[in-house]
Amino acid sequence: MAFCFALVRALPLRASFRQLQQALVTVPGGCCASSLGCGGSSSFSGVCCDRGQFFSFAGFCSGFCARSRLLASTVGGLSREVRVSCGAAVCVPVLAGSDARFINMVTVQQNVRLNASEQGIFELLLSTLRHFRMNTQLRVAGGWVRDKLLGTDSHDIDIAIDDMLGKEFCKKVNEYLESIGEETQGVGIIQSNPEQSKHLETARMRIRGVWVDFVNLRAETYAQHSRIPTMEFGTALEDALRRDLTINSLFYNINTCSVEDLTGKGLMDLAAGLIRTPLPPKETFLDDPLRVMRAIRFGARFGFKLEEELKSAASCEEVKEALGTKVSRERIGHEVDLMLMGKKPSEAMRWFEQLELFPVIFTSCVKDSNPPLLGNNGRWAQEILKCLALDVLRLNHGQSQMEERRLCFLSALLLPFRHHTHPYKKGLVPVSDIIIKDSLKLKSDDAKNVLQLHAAAEQFTEVTKLLSQNDVETGRQEVLPVDGHKRVQPGLCLHQIKGLWRTALVLSTLLCSDLDQISPAQRAHQFRTTEDAILKLGLDKVWTQKPLLDGKKIMELLDLQRGVPQMKEWMDQLQKWELAHPEGSQEEIIEWFNKEHAKRFKANN
């Protein structure tokens, strides 16, 4: 991949549109670049033509700012910094060559705009430096910088310190607070835990009502058979280079109020919508294979493209083996969880399938399945999530809680395994149970809920048939006239699944027919039709209704001193009666009970 750089001439502080047009210059390789060196609400975007013949960054400005900005770029291995002020020139990276066709267009802010809370936090930190006459450089690292440049707020403030440990700096902050008569804050220490990808001790304290993490800049090296690095103090460049992705390697220097792109790739890749690593990807992934999953997660989250070299490295056998042996299953499960809670989980699963990572992540712990697992389970799971994403976002967004949404995607992901079992001790357990508990190390409740959702989804396919007439060819559905007994089957289903019934109903729309036989719009209509019928039957929250007869009353009617095995059968029959007679009274259900009991007594004698 070739990179061309254009140094655009300085423009006046209040440049006219014509001056912007004239700033366009031609650079080698058929590329062009333009830029405006001023601040305010500025942003820049990457633009690529259909054939990838040129790639340009165009600067847009709607204001100005007196602060200077710091951009760093690397040209031919030579690192240089360009300070950009109002009316100054800016060095703009331009992507040329065959890789240009993979680039998206992403609008990136040219400067970080702090909100009032962030200004208060950073001013307190700078005041601490001034009070003690410290030369310490404070840099906000990683995701906060990335998100601010993308125009979204971030509450995850991680500050990297160049010459001391985080807890030592927190102590200085508290000493300063005490000197000005303000209340000091408690400091929490998060110990290093390499198995959980926490390689350095982190200090955390609340500043102006916001939790802020402090850690020192670091360099790291890895042993051959371990993902646990040897850590030491490092420079800002070393710290940036050891980051997982270029878009996460950016710093915001609090001292200079500037963005630092020390790898020379972060800003360019952010604007290009490109996922790649600061160092060669295979080396990066073998050092810490978890970075493969992080690359996929951020690619899916932002809709960015994965670099070709990165994809080749992620799918090579050496990296796949390292991912399966060097990374704890808890960390793998956490990454999968984050993907499922993201905006595009189906996109993450698509990359898993395309890069042949699905078996490594999900089914490597499944040693013996009945029936045997199919080679296309990963592709099927990805297609299911793709269809489900459309349904969930259109139907339940805004009313489903995040946990319910996560369970919905997890259950959908494992739908292809719902009829597979695995030997366990002296019995059989569902394969989905093995995947959740062993492959992903998720909560036991997740395994329980997924099994319940799978069972309820199967039941809802029958409920849908009962409550509606389907015409797949025309997409028409009409609710049938319902009588009291139409409430029984859906009511029993809701009693079992309770508040997750809409989630189970969404899953059932994926089981009623092959995925490619009906459109997402038809599937959504199917959901709404069944949901409306259930609501019209008055079944929503039916599981919360107190039964007309409890166990004590039933024992009294049967003249029993203690429960008998037949008690459960009677309670099930009474539940069905109540569902079929929503307006029934206690006197009516007792009358029915006595008649039924008399019939059984006569039949048995």
Secondary structure, DSSP 4 states (H G I P E B T S, - for coil): -EEEEEEPPP--TT--HHHHHHT-EEEGGGEEE------SS-EEEEEE-TTS--EEEEEE-SS--SS-EEEEEEETTEEEEEEE-TT---EEEEEESGGGGG----EEESS----HHHHHHHHHHHHHHHHHT----EEEETHHHHHHHTT-----EEEEESSS-HHHHHHHHHHHHHHTTPPP--EEEE--BGGGTB-S-EEEEEETTEEEEEEE-EEEEE-TT-S-EEEEE--HHHHHHTSS-GGG--EEETTTTEEE-TTS-HHHHHHHTEE--SS-HHHHHHH-THHHHHHHHHHHHHTPEEPHHHHHHHHSHHHHHHHHHHS-HHHHHHHHHHHHTSS-HHHHHHHHHHTT-HIIIIITT----BSPPPTTHHHHHHHHHHHHHHHHHHHTTTTS-HHHHHHHHHHHHTGGGTT-EEEETTEEEEHHHHIIIIIS---HHHHHHHHHHHHHHHHHHHHHHHHEEEETTTTEEEEPP--GGGGHHHHHHHHHHGGGHHHHHHHHTTTSS-TTTS-HHHHHHHHHHHHHHHHHTT-TTGGGSPPSS-HHHHHHHHT-SS--THHHHHHHHHHHHHHH-TT--HHHHHHHHHHHHHHHHHHH-
